[in-house]
Amino acid sequence: RGAIGDLLARDEYFWLDLDGPSEAEVDTLDDLFHFHPLALEDLRKKGQRPKLEEFGDYMFLVYYGAVAPESGGPPPPDAPPDAGPAGGERIQLEEVHAFISGGYLVTVHDGSCTALDEVRTRLDAQAPSSEQFVVYRVLDALTDTFFPLLEDLEDRLERLDEEIFADASPDHLQPLTELRRDLVMLGRVATPQRDMLARHIDDILQLPGLEADSRDYFRDVYDHAIRISDQIDSYRDLLLGSRDAYLSVTSNRLNEISKQLTVVATIFLPLSFVVGFFGQNFGWMVRNIRSAEDFWLIGGGTMVVSVLVLVAWLRRSSYA
């Protein structure tokens, strides 16, 4: 607390990164920086929509990065069809809250954030050329975390599409649903972040203490956000195509089964008629069918002939 107070007193730019702060630490932030109560209220709430709000000489930012699966490599042979790297852990999002000012950058997140750790390591090795360059590095690192996940989603989509065309089964319903859920979750943050960057890049650079000469850097972040949003939309279309292919294959298979059952039922139709007819106590049949030979000749022969005629007709009509 004392070191931060000294930096603020000297008006020396710094970056404060907090990993899962306690309520007492949040209160300390309030004492040091005198953040707006609404900003502190948002800081305590998770699962918010990406946004950027201006409070005088600083801004409050809600931004997301993507958490890559812990292990890489191709899925094992017995993994489900939707499996990503090493069995397909579900993707997660890293919510980062940030206070951006010309004199400081404060980032707050739950748990370790690998992207921010890497940025801090690079900045420790090479001092940043300007304050806005630190903000750019943070936004760029969080934005770029989406690309590995999108590559993994693309691989899963292609693999699932191939399996559906090869042998569609009800087992593919779950991976289709999970892929849709993942894309919806990514789209809920990627699209608002893209729109937010489009509207507020200049607002960030106009903060007191920041210079507008880094607009090209922030435009690069915006370009990446556009690519991410476009890829998600493209994968949604691919997923719809895979779902339609699954429905088409299963529908064709059901039609084929129905066709086969119809042929069988049609063949048994004359048999049922003949058996029912000869099962009646007509006087003529009682008087004339007195031996097994007569029974098989008249009864069995009638059934065989009727079946052969029906099968020939079905083949000629391309039903069998």
PyMOL commands that set and color helices and strands:
alter all, ss='L'
color gray80, all
select helices_A, chain A and resi 2-10+23-33+37-44+85-87+114-125+131-144+146-167+170-205+212-278+283-288+292-316
alter helices_A, ss='H'
color red, helices_A
select strands_A, chain A and resi 14-19+51-55+58-67+92-101+104-109
alter strands_A, ss='S'
color yellow, strands_A
deselect
rebuild
show_as cartoon
